[in-house]
Amino acid sequence: MMFTIRLATRMEFVHPDDVARAIGNAITCDEVWGNTYLVGGGKDCQILFRDFFNGIMNTVGIGLLPDSAFGNAPFYTDWQDTEES
């Protein structure tokens, strides 16, 4: 599947402890009930699939693959706008 994803796909990571903290804080905050908020890692946790994948390939000693090895299928990740949350 990873070879079908477009290299320009934006990805954002978040630590499970941060998600747990957000949920814990939301439980005691009446203003959040009935709303949907996004939780993400922020600018330091945002990366393009190209950079993420190339980092892995370089780490294991394979190196960069040509762009033609990848597809153009959309993927369900993106950078999160967490300003409100």
C-alpha beads as a LAMMPS data file, in Angstrom:
LAMMPS data file: protein, C-alpha beads

85 atoms
84 bonds

1 atom types
1 bond types

-500.0 500.0 xlo xhi
-500.0 500.0 ylo yhi
-500.0 500.0 zlo zhi

Masses

1 110.0

Atoms # bond

1 1 1 0.000 0.000 0.000
2 1 1 2.811 2.439 0.787
3 1 1 3.814 2.517 -2.871
4 1 1 0.351 3.728 -3.915
5 1 1 0.462 6.863 -1.732
6 1 1 1.476 10.169 -3.305
7 1 1 4.775 11.474 -2.000
8 1 1 3.298 14.919 -1.266
9 1 1 0.873 13.460 1.309
10 1 1 0.997 15.451 4.525
11 1 1 1.258 13.455 7.755
12 1 1 1.133 14.520 11.385
13 1 1 2.061 12.450 14.383
14 1 1 0.884 12.800 17.957
15 1 1 2.121 11.012 21.062
16 1 1 -0.449 8.763 22.799
17 1 1 0.263 10.523 26.111
18 1 1 -0.790 13.833 24.543
19 1 1 -4.018 12.293 23.252
20 1 1 -4.747 10.838 26.691
21 1 1 -4.080 14.239 28.292
22 1 1 -6.446 15.949 25.832
23 1 1 -9.200 13.435 26.573
24 1 1 -8.634 13.739 30.312
25 1 1 -8.850 17.538 30.115
26 1 1 -11.967 17.380 27.933
27 1 1 -13.832 15.195 30.417
28 1 1 -13.827 17.996 32.973
29 1 1 -14.545 20.841 30.517
30 1 1 -18.248 21.473 29.910
31 1 1 -17.520 23.736 26.904
32 1 1 -16.236 20.860 24.759
33 1 1 -19.309 18.612 24.959
34 1 1 -21.136 18.374 21.633
35 1 1 -18.118 19.661 19.679
36 1 1 -15.433 17.922 17.659
37 1 1 -11.812 18.929 18.155
38 1 1 -8.681 17.791 16.381
39 1 1 -5.624 16.688 18.327
40 1 1 -2.228 16.677 16.645
41 1 1 1.434 16.997 17.435
42 1 1 1.841 20.470 15.967
43 1 1 4.353 21.883 13.504
44 1 1 7.261 19.855 14.916
45 1 1 5.327 16.650 14.179
46 1 1 4.295 17.462 10.593
47 1 1 6.108 15.783 7.712
48 1 1 5.565 14.874 4.086
49 1 1 5.315 11.175 3.225
50 1 1 8.322 11.629 0.908
51 1 1 10.535 12.751 3.805
52 1 1 9.150 10.154 6.200
53 1 1 9.623 7.261 3.777
54 1 1 13.048 8.417 2.598
55 1 1 14.174 8.686 6.226
56 1 1 13.205 5.067 6.815
57 1 1 14.853 3.861 3.606
58 1 1 18.083 5.716 4.376
59 1 1 18.106 4.375 7.950
60 1 1 17.900 0.759 6.793
61 1 1 20.580 1.369 4.149
62 1 1 18.445 1.102 1.022
63 1 1 18.460 4.768 0.093
64 1 1 16.099 6.876 -1.947
65 1 1 13.713 5.301 -4.414
66 1 1 12.659 7.053 -7.616
67 1 1 9.404 9.030 -7.575
68 1 1 8.108 6.646 -10.244
69 1 1 8.019 3.877 -7.612
70 1 1 5.067 5.623 -5.944
71 1 1 1.470 6.188 -6.955
72 1 1 -0.860 9.124 -6.724
73 1 1 -3.601 7.716 -4.505
74 1 1 -4.973 9.951 -1.754
75 1 1 -4.399 8.871 1.823
76 1 1 -6.407 9.709 4.930
77 1 1 -3.776 11.810 6.699
78 1 1 -3.196 15.557 6.776
79 1 1 -1.875 18.269 9.035
80 1 1 -4.308 19.195 11.796
81 1 1 -5.638 22.639 12.605
82 1 1 -5.627 22.404 16.396
83 1 1 -5.877 26.095 17.218
84 1 1 -9.361 25.783 18.731
85 1 1 -8.663 22.557 20.614

Bonds

1 1 1 2
2 1 2 3
3 1 3 4
4 1 4 5
5 1 5 6
6 1 6 7
7 1 7 8
8 1 8 9
9 1 9 10
10 1 10 11
11 1 11 12
12 1 12 13
13 1 13 14
14 1 14 15
15 1 15 16
16 1 16 17
17 1 17 18
18 1 18 19
19 1 19 20
20 1 20 21
21 1 21 22
22 1 22 23
23 1 23 24
24 1 24 25
25 1 25 26
26 1 26 27
27 1 27 28
28 1 28 29
29 1 29 30
30 1 30 31
31 1 31 32
32 1 32 33
33 1 33 34
34 1 34 35
35 1 35 36
36 1 36 37
37 1 37 38
38 1 38 39
39 1 39 40
40 1 40 41
41 1 41 42
42 1 42 43
43 1 43 44
44 1 44 45
45 1 45 46
46 1 46 47
47 1 47 48
48 1 48 49
49 1 49 50
50 1 50 51
51 1 51 52
52 1 52 53
53 1 53 54
54 1 54 55
55 1 55 56
56 1 56 57
57 1 57 58
58 1 58 59
59 1 59 60
60 1 60 61
61 1 61 62
62 1 62 63
63 1 63 64
64 1 64 65
65 1 65 66
66 1 66 67
67 1 67 68
68 1 68 69
69 1 69 70
70 1 70 71
71 1 71 72
72 1 72 73
73 1 73 74
74 1 74 75
75 1 75 76
76 1 76 77
77 1 77 78
78 1 78 79
79 1 79 80
80 1 80 81
81 1 81 82
82 1 82 83
83 1 83 84
84 1 84 85
